[in-house]
Amino acid sequence: MLMAFNALLETQEIDIQSEPALERALHLYRQGRAEFADCLHAGLCAAAGQAPMLTFDAKAARLPQVELIVS
């Protein structure tokens, strides 16, 4: 999966929405702290200036700029 996303990012003919968020998500995912969907959400929040991301998911809360909501 990582190789496919990297190949798409390097393809000049493709315009990717929120490319910085995707690049951040891939970086976070490579670290192995959380699932890719959580990494993408964290990347989108950071790119939009909406960090920290709040979550109920303890595994996602391992990511930088993600905070666990304790109920």
N, C-alpha and C positions, 0 to 999 in steps of 0.2 A: 504494500500500500504506500509506504513512504517513497519508494522509487517512482511509482506512478505519479504521485503529487509533485515530486521534484521535477519530473519530466514535463508535466503540464506547466509548472512555473517557468521553466526555461524556454517554452515554446512562445515565440514572439507573435504568432498569429492568433493566440488566444488571449482574450482580455478577461482577467479574473477579478470579480468584484471582491473588495476588501482583501486584496493581496497581502498587505502587511499583517492582517489578522491570521490569514492562512499560514504565512511564514512563521509567525509566533506559535501557532498551534502545532505545527510540525516540530518546531524546536522543543516545545513542552512535551510532546508525545515521545520524542526520542529519549527523553529522560526517564520514561517509564513510570511516572508517578500516578497517572490517571488514564482513563479511556480517551480515545480521540475526540469523541463528541464533547466531553468536558473541556478538553484542551482548546477545541474550536470556540466554545462559548467563552472561555476565559480570554482567548485572543481577540474575539469580537468586542468584548467589554473593554479591554485595554485599548484597542484601536479607537473606540468611540469615546474614550475618556471617562468611562463609567466604572472604573476599578475602585474598590475591590468588588468582585463578583460574590454574591451571597449564595450559599447552597446548603441543602440538608444532607448532601452526600459527603461522608467523611473522607472517602478516597479522593474526590475532586478537591477537597479542602487542602490537600497536600500541595497543590499548585501554588506558585507565587501569585499574590494579589487575588486570592480566593479565600473567603472566610466562611467558616462553618456556622450555621445558625443552630443553636442548641434549643430544643423545645422542651 
